[in-house]
Amino acid sequence: CRQLLGGCDLTTEAGRNEFKARDLLRQKCEPCVRTVCDILENLLKD
């Protein structure tokens, strides 16, 4: 996750605060999970 989150370290309090302040759940995590789900859905269709 750290690479996808631009170096944000979720194992530290400062990293978790940065994660919230930069709205990374909505900005990074949700789009990544959505993309993975779309890829898996397409793979399972074939």
ZAPADREN-912896 format. One record per atom (N, C-alpha, C): x, y, z; residue in three letters. Coordinates in steps of 0.05 Angstrom, whole numbers, padded with zeros to 5 digits, always signed. Example, Ala and Ser with C-alpha at 12.3 -4.5 7.8 and 13.67 -1.06 7.14 Angstrom:
+00264-00114+00156ALA/+00246-00090+00156ALA/+00264-00066+00156ALA/+00257-00045+00142SER/+00273-00021+00143SER/+00258+00001+00157SER/
***
This chain:
+00016-00024+00000CYS/+00000+00000+00000CYS/+00017+00025+00000CYS/+00039+00025+00013ARG/+00055+00049+00016ARG/+00062+00061-00010ARG/+00070+00045-00030GLN/+00077+00056-00056GLN/+00052+00068-00070GLN/+00030+00055-00068LEU/+00005+00065-00080LEU/-00004+00091-00066LEU/+00002+00094-00041LEU/-00007+00117-00026LEU/+00014+00139-00025LEU/+00034+00138-00043GLY/+00054+00160-00045GLY/+00072+00161-00021GLY/+00078+00138-00009GLY/+00096+00137+00014GLY/+00083+00139+00041GLY/+00057+00142+00042CYS/+00042+00145+00067CYS/+00044+00118+00082CYS/+00055+00119+00107ASP/+00059+00095+00123ASP/+00036+00092+00143ASP/+00019+00073+00137LEU/-00005+00069+00154LEU/+00002+00055+00180LEU/+00027+00047+00185THR/+00034+00035+00210THR/+00041+00055+00231THR/+00042+00081+00224THR/+00048+00102+00243THR/+00024+00120+00246THR/+00022+00133+00269GLU/+00000+00152+00274GLU/+00002+00176+00254GLU/+00026+00185+00249ALA/+00030+00207+00230ALA/+00021+00199+00202ALA/+00027+00174+00194GLY/+00018+00164+00168GLY/-00012+00162+00166GLY/-00024+00152+00188ARG/-00054+00150+00188ARG/-00067+00178+00187ARG/-00055+00197+00201ASN/-00065+00225+00199ASN/-00062+00236+00171ASN/-00040+00231+00158GLU/-00035+00240+00131GLU/-00056+00226+00112GLU/-00060+00201+00116PHE/-00080+00185+00100PHE/-00107+00199+00101PHE/-00115+00206+00125LYS/-00141+00220+00129LYS/-00141+00248+00116LYS/-00120+00263+00122ALA/-00118+00290+00112ALA/-00118+00292+00082ALA/-00105+00273+00069ARG/-00103+00273+00040ARG/-00127+00258+00027ARG/-00145+00248+00043ASP/-00169+00233+00033ASP/-00161+00211+00015ASP/-00140+00195+00023LEU/-00129+00175+00006LEU/-00148+00151+00003LEU/-00166+00146+00022LEU/-00185+00124+00018LEU/-00201+00129-00007LEU/-00212+00152-00010ARG/-00229+00159-00033ARG/-00212+00164-00058ARG/-00189+00176-00054GLN/-00172+00183-00077GLN/-00157+00160-00089GLN/-00147+00142-00072LYS/-00130+00120-00082LYS/-00142+00092-00078LYS/-00150+00086-00053CYS/-00158+00058-00046CYS/-00183+00050-00062CYS/-00204+00066-00061GLU/-00228+00058-00074GLU/-00225+00054-00104GLU/-00211+00072-00118PRO/-00207+00067-00147PRO/-00190+00042-00152PRO/-00170+00036-00136CYS/-00154+00012-00140CYS/-00171-00013-00136CYS/-00186-00014-00115VAL/-00203-00037-00110VAL/-00224-00040-00132VAL/-00235-00018-00141ARG/-00254-00019-00163ARG/-00242-00031-00189ARG/-00217-00022-00195THR/-00203-00032-00218THR/-00198-00062-00216THR/-00189-00071-00193VAL/-00183-00099-00188VAL/-00209-00115-00192VAL/-00230-00106-00181CYS/-00256-00120-00184CYS/-00264-00122-00213CYS/-00261-00100-00228ASP/-00268-00101-00256ASP/-00250-00121-00271ASP/-00224-00121-00265ILE/-00206-00140-00278ILE/-00215-00169-00272ILE/-00220-00174-00246LEU/-00228-00202-00238LEU/-00254-00210-00251LEU/-00273-00191-00252GLU/-00298-00197-00265GLU/-00294-00205-00294GLU/-00277-00190-00308ASN/-00272-00197-00336ASN/-00258-00223-00339ASN/-00239-00229-00321LEU/-00225-00255-00322LEU/-00244-00278-00317LEU/-00263-00275-00299LEU/-00281-00296-00292LEU/-00302-00301-00313LEU/-00308-00281-00329LYS/-00327-00284-00351LYS/-00316-00302-00373LYS/-00290-00301-00377ASP/-00278-00316-00400ASP/-00275-00345-00394ASP/
***
